Amino acid sequence: MRCTSICRKTLSENCLLKITNGNFTSEYKDLKSNKTLFGSAIRDFEVTKPGSPGKSSLWAIFGPAKSDFLQVAAGRFLSVPPLSRSYPQLQNDNGHNKIQFLNFRESTGIDKVHLSARYESFSYKGEAEISDDVNSVYNYITGANNYNSNSGHKDPKYVSNLLELLNLGHLSKKWINSLSNGQLRRAKLAKALINKPQLLILDDPFLGLDGDSTKLVSRSLRDISKDLSISVMLGLRVQDDVPEWIEKVAFVTHEDGIKICGTPESVLSSIREQLPAETVHAGKNKNKMTSTEKIHNDELVHPDRVPHIEFKNASVIYRGLPILQDLNWRIPKGTHWRIFGANGTGKTTILSLITADHPQSWRSVLSVDGVLRKTGSGSNFFDINNKIGISSPELHSLVPSNKTFMQVILNGLVKNIGNSNFMFDGSKVPLDDFAKHVLSTFNDEINANANTPFGQLSTTSQKLALFLRSVIKKPELLILDEAFSCIDDPLLLEKCHSFVEKDLRDTTVLQIAHIDWELPKCDYVIHLTGDDQRSYSLHKYVQGQ
Ligand SMILES: Nc1ncnc2c1ncn2[C@@H]1O[C@H](COP(=O)(O)OP(=O)(O)OP(=O)(O)O)[C@@H](O)[C@H]1O
C-alpha cells in the first residue's frame, strides 16, 4: 500500500497534463444538448515530464479524432466537469506559453501570401543588412519582428543551436516569405521552440517534408526533448512511420474517445488489423519508386508532335543564386508526371512558371502547345489558368472559410477569374457531362458535406473540396501539389487516385508529393537536386510491387 501511494505521488509530481473522466465541447450551449466532442468521456490520460517512471512523456496520437484530441490537450475546448482536465506541473513563466501547439494545416498570416507576391520579391539579404531586415527568418523565429513583445532578445547560443538542429542556419537571413513550404514548416517549428515550452504538441509534424527533412526533424525533436526536457505529443496518420523514440500511442475516434492506448507496437498492430489491409500495408508500398530508368528529353516527344509544355534553357536566378538552371523539359500531352526533389529544390517555382504566377513566366522560358510564352504574345494570365486545374498548399490557405464545400467545388467551373480567386458572380454555372460525372462519383462525400462552410470541414474534406474543384472543369493540365498530403482516410485517397488514373488519363498531370503512396500512378518523373549546384534529370517512373 505504501509503495503505491509513493508511486502515485511521484507520478502527480511529474504530471504535465491529466484528463480524468472529461467531456469536451466547443460552446456552453452545446452542453444542454449533450453535443460533446467525443461519444465517451476521456477516462484517464496523462502526459508526464520526460524521464518520469511509467514513461508517458512522448506520445503519438492516431485516429480520425486525433486533431481534436490534440487541441483538447493544448487547452482548447471547454472541459466538463471543469477540473477533469488539469496541468498540475505546468509552470507559469512570465506569460510565455508553456504549451506550444503547432498545426501545419492551419494557415497563419505568412501562409496567406499569393505566390506571385513571393516571386515579385527577389530578396536575399547580405550579412550587414540583417539587423534592419525585420522580416528575416532569424527575426521571425526569435520574435524580434514583433514590436509588442520583448522576446527578440534570446540566448544567441540557444538560437544558433536550434537553427542548426533544424537545418535553418543557411536560411536565417532570407525574407521569411521567400521560404519554400518545407523550409517554412521547419522555421515554424523553431519559433514554437524558442521559448523552451514544457509541452510541445504537433499535428502532422512531417507534412510536406522530404525524406531527409523528416528524419532530421524527427531526430531534432528527440534531441530537443531530451536536452531541454520537453514532453512531446505528435498527431500522425495510420500510414505514417512512428519515430522510434515515441513511448506511448493512443488511437482516438469521435465515437469512443480513446479507443486503444499502449506501447507503439501493441497499438499499431491492433489498429492495422482493424483497417483494410490494402489501405495500410500495401498502401505503404503503393507507387513506390523502386528504380528510375533515365531518359533523354528528345525521347519524350515524337519529332513530328508538338509537346504540350516545353521548357527551353529555362533559368531562374535570385541575385546570383540559381534556383533553376538551363531546364530543358518536354512534356507530351496526356502524360502523368511526378516532380520530385527535396525541400527548396524548385518544384513550386517550376509550377509557378507554368501557371504564370512567376513574373519570369513571360520571358520566353516555356512554350505551351508550341506557342512561346512572352510579353505581347496574345495570351494572358486568365486564358492560361482557364485550362489549368490546381490544388496546392498556397491555394488551400486562400479559401474563404465561409464558402461551403459545394461552393468551393463549383468555383472550379467559373471562367476568367484565375485559379487563386474564389469570387462568384452569383450566376449559376452550367454543368457539362464531365462535371456531372465528377459530382456523381463523389456523391456520398458531397452529400455529407455540401452545405458545411469550408472553415468547419475536417482537413480531409477541405483537401477533397480542393481536389474536386481542380478536376471539375476537366482541365487540359492538372497540377496536384501536395493535394493529398493531409488526407487521413485511406479509402478516400484510393478513390481520388483512381479518378486521376482512369478518368483523367488523357489530361496532362503534374504532381508533387514527398511520400510515394500519396501519389496516383505516374508515367515519368523529373528529379530536381542540389542546394548550391542545381541540376535535374528525367526518368521513367518504375513502380514497386
Ligand atoms: N523571392 C525569393 N527570393 C529568394 N529566394 C526565393 C524566393 N522565392 C523562392 N526562393 C527560394 O527558391 C528555392 C525554391 O523554392 P520552391 O518553393 O520552388 O521549392 P520547393 O521545391 O517547392 O520546396 P518545398 O518542397 O519545400 O515546397 C527555395 O530555396 C526558396 O527559398
The ligand as an SDF file (V2000), in Angstrom:
LIG
                    3D

 31 33  0  0  0  0  0  0  0  0999 V2000
   11.5830   35.6880  -53.7050 N   0  0  0  0  0  0  0  0  0  0  0  0
   12.5740   34.8630  -53.4180 C   0  0  0  0  0  0  0  0  0  0  0  0
   13.8090   35.3130  -53.0870 N   0  0  0  0  0  0  0  0  0  0  0  0
   14.8000   34.4580  -52.8110 C   0  0  0  0  0  0  0  0  0  0  0  0
   14.6840   33.1190  -52.8080 N   0  0  0  0  0  0  0  0  0  0  0  0
   13.4930   32.6080  -53.1170 C   0  0  0  0  0  0  0  0  0  0  0  0
   12.3830   33.4430  -53.4350 C   0  0  0  0  0  0  0  0  0  0  0  0
   11.3290   32.6430  -53.6910 N   0  0  0  0  0  0  0  0  0  0  0  0
   11.7610   31.3650  -53.5470 C   0  0  0  0  0  0  0  0  0  0  0  0
   13.0600   31.3500  -53.2000 N   0  0  0  0  0  0  0  0  0  0  0  0
   13.9070   30.1610  -52.9390 C   0  0  0  0  0  0  0  0  0  0  0  0
   13.8250   29.3080  -54.0680 O   0  0  0  0  0  0  0  0  0  0  0  0
   14.0310   27.9510  -53.6490 C   0  0  0  0  0  0  0  0  0  0  0  0
   12.9980   27.0600  -54.3140 C   0  0  0  0  0  0  0  0  0  0  0  0
   11.7290   27.2560  -53.7170 O   0  0  0  0  0  0  0  0  0  0  0  0
   10.4760   26.3420  -54.1120 P   0  0  0  0  0  0  0  0  0  0  0  0
    9.3040   26.8310  -53.3400 O   0  0  0  0  0  0  0  0  0  0  0  0
   10.3590   26.2880  -55.5800 O   0  0  0  0  0  0  0  0  0  0  0  0
   10.9630   24.9370  -53.5470 O   0  0  0  0  0  0  0  0  0  0  0  0
   10.1550   23.5440  -53.4780 P   0  0  0  0  0  0  0  0  0  0  0  0
   11.0000   22.5410  -54.1870 O   0  0  0  0  0  0  0  0  0  0  0  0
    8.7700   23.7470  -53.9760 O   0  0  0  0  0  0  0  0  0  0  0  0
   10.1880   23.2600  -51.9100 O   0  0  0  0  0  0  0  0  0  0  0  0
    9.1170   22.5270  -50.9080 P   0  0  0  0  0  0  0  0  0  0  0  0
    9.2230   21.0580  -51.1210 O   0  0  0  0  0  0  0  0  0  0  0  0
    9.6330   22.8940  -49.5510 O   0  0  0  0  0  0  0  0  0  0  0  0
    7.7610   23.1130  -51.1980 O   0  0  0  0  0  0  0  0  0  0  0  0
   13.9930   27.9410  -52.1160 C   0  0  0  0  0  0  0  0  0  0  0  0
   15.2920   27.7880  -51.6010 O   0  0  0  0  0  0  0  0  0  0  0  0
   13.4220   29.3130  -51.7600 C   0  0  0  0  0  0  0  0  0  0  0  0
   13.9240   29.7620  -50.5270 O   0  0  0  0  0  0  0  0  0  0  0  0
  1  2  1  0
  2  3  1  0
  2  7  2  0
  3  4  2  0
  4  5  1  0
  5  6  2  0
  6  7  1  0
  6 10  1  0
  7  8  1  0
  8  9  2  0
  9 10  1  0
 10 11  1  0
 11 12  1  0
 11 30  1  0
 12 13  1  0
 13 14  1  0
 13 28  1  0
 14 15  1  0
 15 16  1  0
 16 17  2  0
 16 18  1  0
 16 19  1  0
 19 20  1  0
 20 21  2  0
 20 22  1  0
 20 23  1  0
 23 24  1  0
 24 25  2  0
 24 26  1  0
 24 27  1  0
 28 29  1  0
 28 30  1  0
 30 31  1  0
M  END
$$$$
